Amino acid sequence: MARLRLAALTLLAAGVAWTAAASAAPIDGATHVSSTADPPIYLSFSTPDCPFVPLAADPEAQTSSLTITTDGWLGPIQDENTNPNQQVLLRAHVRGTVEDASGNVYNAEGTFLDSSIHYLFNGDLLFDGTGTMTLAGPAGTVTGDVEFRNVNAPPDYSFAFTNIRHCDIRG
């Protein structure tokens, strides 16, 4: 019975330590942020070595329905007078549908991490990270490592597949 209590106390102590560590800001002086991005005016995909052919950026944005939620931390502004910048640690989750040039609808889902420094002279950059994305529909599936960039003015989402792990296009 004493061993059981000791194990329970150890787990309880570990749980408290984990919770405390999770609530601390990973960047000194950072502010926690959470948001959902506006629908894009432009949406572009690059899938080299895979025959998924997206629409041009304008119609792709009009025929697609993507939700992008972002959660993470923005560090304090550094070098405010000479080269304003801030460290970010953001995770984005993308989910929705996109259409290819042939009119096939694909479910899109991906998770991305941005742990970079954003220079504030270019305040339009909202997210610039990497992750994994899958496009899956009746015409096939594309999965791979992706660079995701979200800029504002006007809203523009860009997904560049850098390493396609799976490409199965039927048709």
For each residue, the residues with C-beta under 8 A, 3 or more apart:
1: 4 5
2: 5 6
3: 6 7
4: 1 7 8
5: 1 2 8 9
6: 2 3 9 10
7: 3 4 10 11
8: 4 5 11 12
9: 5 6 12 13
10: 6 7 13 14
11: 7 8 14 15
12: 8 9 15 16
13: 9 10 16 17
14: 10 11 17 18
15: 11 12 18 19
16: 12 13 19 20
17: 13 14 20 21
18: 14 15 21 22
19: 15 16 22 23
20: 16 17 23 24
21: 17 18 24
22: 18 19
23: 19 20
24: 20 21
25: 28 29 30 31 32 73
26: 30 73 89
27: 30 73 74 75 87 89
28: 25 75 76
29: 25 75 76
30: 25 26 27 73 74 75 76 87 89
31: 25 73 74
32: 25 72 73
33: 70 71 72 73 74 90
34: 69 70 71 72
35: 69 70
36: 67 68 69 70
37: 40 67 68 69 70 126 150 155 157
38: 152 155
39: 61 66 155
40: 37 43 61 64 66 154 155 156 157
41: 58 61 154 155 156
42: 57 58 60 61 154 155 156 157
43: 40 57 60 61 64 66 98 156 157 158
44: 54 57 60 156 157 158 159
45: 52 54 60 98 135 159 160 161
46: 158 159 160 161
47: 50 52 54 142 144 161 164 167
48: 161 164
49: 164 167
50: 47 142 161 164 167 169
51: 167 169
52: 45 47 100 106 135 140 142 167 169
53: 100 101 102
54: 44 45 47 60 98 100 101
55: 59 60 63 99 100 101
56: 59 60
57: 42 43 44 60 61 156
58: 41 42 61 62
59: 55 56 62 63
60: 42 43 44 45 54 55 56 57 63 64 98 99
61: 39 40 41 42 43 57 58 64 157
62: 58 59
63: 55 59 60 98 99
64: 40 43 60 61 96 97 98 99 108
65: 96 97
66: 39 40 43 94 95 96 97 98 108 157
67: 36 37 94 95 96
68: 36 37 92 93 94 150 157
69: 34 35 36 37 92 93
70: 33 34 35 36 37 90 91 92 126 127
71: 33 34 90 91
72: 32 33 34 88 89 90 91 114
73: 25 26 27 30 31 32 33 88 89 90
74: 27 30 31 33 86 88 90
75: 27 28 29 30 78 86 87 88 89
76: 28 29 30 86
77: 80 84 85 86 120
78: 75 84 85 86 87
79: 82 83 84 85
80: 77 84
81: 84
82: 79
83: 79 119 121
84: 77 78 79 80 81 119 120 121
85: 77 78 79 117 118 119 120
86: 74 75 76 77 78 117 118 120
87: 27 30 75 78 116 117
88: 72 73 74 75 114 115 116 117 118
89: 26 27 30 72 73 75 114 115
90: 33 70 71 72 73 74 113 114 115 127 129
91: 70 71 72 111 112 113 114
92: 68 69 70 111 112 113 114 127 129 131 148 150
93: 68 69 110 111 112
94: 66 67 68 108 109 110 111 112 133 148
95: 66 67 108 109
96: 64 65 66 67 107 108
97: 64 65 66 105 106 107 108
98: 43 45 54 60 63 64 66 105 106 108 135
99: 55 60 63 64 103 104 105 106
100: 52 53 54 55 103 104 106 139
101: 53 54 55
102: 53 139 171
103: 99 100
104: 99 100 137 138 139 171
105: 97 98 99 137 138
106: 52 97 98 99 100 135 136 137 139 142
107: 96 97 134 135 136 137
108: 64 66 94 95 96 97 98 133 134 135
109: 94 95 133 134
110: 93 94 131 132 133 134 146 148 159
111: 91 92 93 94 131 132
112: 91 92 93 94 127 129 130 131 146 148
113: 90 91 92 129 130 131
114: 72 88 89 90 91 92 127 128 129
115: 88 89 90 129
116: 87 88 128 129
117: 85 86 87 88
118: 85 86 88 122 125 128
119: 83 84 85 122 125
120: 77 84 85 86 123
121: 83 84
122: 118 119 125
123: 120
124: 151 152 153
125: 118 119 122 128 149 150 151
126: 37 70 150 151 152
127: 70 90 92 112 114 148 149 150
128: 114 116 118 125 147 148 149 150
129: 90 92 112 113 114 115 116 147 148
130: 112 113 145 146 147 148 162
131: 92 110 111 112 113 145 146 148
132: 110 111 143 144 145 146
133: 94 108 109 110 143 144 146 148 159 161
134: 107 108 109 110 141 142 143
135: 45 52 98 106 107 108 141 142 143
136: 106 107 140 141 142
137: 104 105 106 107 140 141
138: 104 105 170
139: 100 102 104 106 169 170 171
140: 52 136 137 167 168 169 170 171
141: 134 135 136 137 166 167 168
142: 47 50 52 106 134 135 136 161 164 166 167 168 169
143: 132 133 134 135 164 165 166 167
144: 47 132 133 161 162 163 164 165 166 167
145: 130 131 132 161 162 163 165
146: 110 112 130 131 132 133 159 160 161 162
147: 128 129 130 158 159 160 162
148: 92 94 110 112 127 128 129 130 131 133 157 158 159
149: 125 127 128 156 157 158 160
150: 37 68 92 125 126 127 128 155 156 157 158
151: 124 125 126 155 156 158
152: 38 124 126 155 156
153: 124
154: 40 41 42
155: 37 38 39 40 41 42 150 151 152
156: 40 41 42 43 44 57 149 150 151 152
157: 37 40 42 43 44 61 66 68 148 149 150
158: 43 44 46 147 148 149 150 151
159: 44 45 46 110 133 146 147 148
160: 45 46 146 147 149
161: 45 46 47 48 50 133 142 144 145 146 164
162: 130 144 145 146 147
163: 144 145
164: 47 48 49 50 142 143 144 161 167
165: 143 144 145
166: 141 142 143 144
167: 47 49 50 51 52 140 141 142 143 144 164
168: 140 141 142
169: 50 51 52 139 140 142
170: 138 139 140
171: 102 104 139 140
